[in-house]
Amino acid sequence: MEKEIIIDVDDLREDLIDYFGTGMFNVSPAMMIMLEKVKSASDMEVVDIAIKNGFDIRKYEVNPFGRSR
């Protein structure tokens, strides 16, 4: 059984927006599509997009003393 963690999705979303926004100009205009997906995605979709793009979501884990990042 996997441990359930609480993710700071707002910070994760901001980092994904930065990631795809930068990629849009430096790598591929197709990143603009992903940027728009991130902006309108549900919390679970944001986490899924982050995982698929190699983000370590443990960095966004919320604990009682603040984020572990």
Secondary structure, DSSP 8 states (H G I E B T S, - for coil): ------B-HHHHHHHHHHHHHHHHHHT-TTHHHHHHHHHH--HHHHHHHHHHTT--GGGGBEETTEE--
